[in-house]
Amino acid sequence: MFDLGGAMRGSVHVTGTHHVRHWDHFTAVRACLGPLNAFQATAPADVLPRLARSLTLYRDTPADRPQVSVYPMESAAGHEPSPRTAATLTAVLRACAEHVEQRADFPQILTASRERDTPTLLRFLAWSADYHRGAAARLEDKAHASRPALRAAVAAWWTVARWFTAHPSPVLLLLLADRDGSLARQVDVQAWLGPYCLTEAAGEHDRARNAETEAASLRAQQRTRRAVHQTRPATSAIAG
């Protein structure tokens, strides 16, 4: 924790956290104005404060230049600061995060953060996998439903086309033309809808598998840490 003085008063809390795109990779550092995780064990999720005014410093590989992700700068009342104030706050948060990242015990900080956050992340990833599988199923249902709808739209278009051939009429022509509300437009929509839903469903399946993979990685890391903790006393006894 860093205490701010002078014109800026308050505190900056810094902790390790996961990479912004890889929930199982604890390689980042997060700085926040005010308490960061102080209420997680004492309050229900729906009353937790938002992580506003926070900054995450991360790298895609250890050799990469640091990258920054900033939550919208806003007060507890939801008011945005001036651009100059926001820039100053961002610079302060980044300086604190970079200072912690350079500490010799930064790997231990990341390990402690992983141990603290893993249970919550596992619950979130289980929910995420279920959510994306459900979304994929709904999209696949839409794709399947579009097939008979497409056949019905095509059959209706040809029926009206035969009527128009036998008795030309401006009203029938409007139904056949490519315009909003016409039979031709219904054919186009249903022909597009099936492939689109299947493509989106594939993406949802990918996201579900990714959540499951990240959860499996976190559980494997948990097992490894437990195994290390269990072998340490025996190793010490042998060494003695």
N, C-alpha and C positions, 0 to 999 in steps of 0.2 A: 504494500500500500504506500502511496506517495501523498504527502500532505502539501497542498498548494497554499502559497502565501501571497502577500502583496495585493495586487488588484484582483487576482483570481483566488478565491477562497473555496475550500472544499477538499475532497480527496479523490485520488485516482486509484482504483483497484485493478490489479493486473493478475491474470491467471493464464495457465496453459489452456488450449482448446483444440478442437479438431480442425482440420483443413476445411475451407469453406465448401469444397466440392467432394470431399471424401470423409464421411462421418467416422470412419474407423482409423483415420490417420491423425494421431495427435502430434502435429508438427507446427502448430500455430500458437500465437500469443494474443490475448484479447485484453484491451484496456478499456475501462468503463468509468465514467464520472458517477461516483456513488457506489453503493453496495452492488456486488455482481451476482452472487448466489446466496445472499444472506437469508432469503425467505423460502428457499426451496423445500426445506425440511419442516417448515412450521405453518405453511399456508396452502390452501388448495390452489390448483393451477389457474383457476379463473380470476383470482385476485392478485396474481403475481404482477409486479411492475414490469413494464416493457423494457427491453434492453435498448432504450434510446440512448443517444450520446455515447456510443461505444465504437471501438475501432478494432479490427482484427488484422494482424500482421502475419503473413504466411508466405511460403515459398513452395513452388511445385517440386523442386529438388533442392537439396542443401546448397548447391552451388548457384542457384538462381538468385537474381536480385529480389529483394523483398517486395511483395505486393500488398496492397492495402484494400480492405473492404470496410466502409464506414456506414454505420446505421444513420438514418436521418437525424441531424442535429435538432433537438427540440427540447423545450423545458418540460417539467413534469405536467404543466398545464396544457402542453401541446403547442406552444408558441415557438416559431422558428427564430433563431438569433440572426443578427445582421451578418452579411457575408464576411465581414472582417472578424467578428467574434467567432463565427463557425470555423474560419481558417485558423485562428489562434487556438481554439479548443482542439482541432484536429492535430495541429503541430504538437501540442502538449501531450495528447494521448499517444501519438506516434513516438515521441521521445521516450516516454515511460515504457512503452512496449519494446522499443529497441534496446533500452537499458537492461530490461529483464532478459531479453533474448541473448544478450552477451554475457550473462552471468555464468559462472562455472557450474552452478547447480541447475541450470536450465533443463537438462535431461531429467533430473529428479522432479522438477516442477511439472513437466509434461506427464511423467509417470503418475504423480499424485492426482493430476487433473483427469487422466484417463480412468483411474480407479474411482474417482468421485463421480464422474459423469456417465460411466458405462451402463449402470442399471437404467438410468433415464433414457439413454440413447437406444438401448435394446427394446424398451417399451415403444419408443417412437418408431423404430425401424420395423417392428412387428406390425404396428398399426399401418405404417406406410405400405408395406408389402400387401396387406389385406386390402387396403384402399385401392391400390393400383390394379390388383387382380379383379376386384369388383368393377372398376371402371372398364377394364378390358372386356369383361363378360357382358356388360351393358352395351358396349360398342359392337361386339360380335353379334349380339341379339339384333341390334339395328341393321347390321349388314345382312343378316339372314332375312329379316323382315323386308328389306328393300327388294329382294328378288321377286317375290310374288307381286309386290307393288309395281315393280318395273314391268312385269308381264301384263298386269292389268292396265297400266298407263299406255303401253304400246297397243294393246288390243282396242282400247277406247279411241286412240288416235286413228287407227285404221278404220274403225266403224264410222267415225265422223268423216274421214276422207272419202269413204264410199258414199255417204249421204251427200257430201259436197259434189262429188262427181255426178251423181244422179240429179241433184237439185242445187246448183250453185247459190250460195247465200253469204252475205257479208258476216252474219253472225257465226256461221260455221267456219268461215275463213279465219275469224278471230281466234276460234278454238284451235285451229291448226297452226297458226302463226307462232313464231318464237317470241313470246311476250309474257309479261307477268300474268299469272293465273290461267294460262292456256294449257291445253293438253300437251303440246310440244314441250313447254317448259317443265311440266311434270315428268315427262320422259327423261329430259336432260338431268333433272335433279335426282331422280331415282337411279339413273345410270352412274351418276357421280357419287352418290351416297354410299353405296356398298363398298367400293374400293377405298374410299376415304376412311370409312369406319374401320376397315380391316387394317389399314396402315396405322391409324391412331391406336388401335388395340395392340398391335405389335409393339408400339412404343410404350404402352402401359405395362405390357409383359416385361419389357426390358427394364423398366424402372422397378418393378416388383422384384425381379431377379437381382438387380443391383442392391436393393435394400436387404434382401436375404443374404447376399454375399458379404455385405458390410457387417451385418449382424453376426454371421459366422466368424468373420475375422475378429470382431470384438470378443466373442466367446472364447476363441482360441487364445487370444492374448490374456484373457482372464485365467484360463487353465495354465498357461505358461507361468504367469506370475505366482499362482498358487503352488505350482510345482517347485519353483525357485525358493519360495518362502519355506516350504516343507523340507527341502534338502539342506538349507543353510545350517540349522542346528547340528545335523549329523556331520556335515563337513567340518564345522568348527570343532566338534568333539574329536574327530580323527586327527585334525591338525594339532590339537592340544596333546 
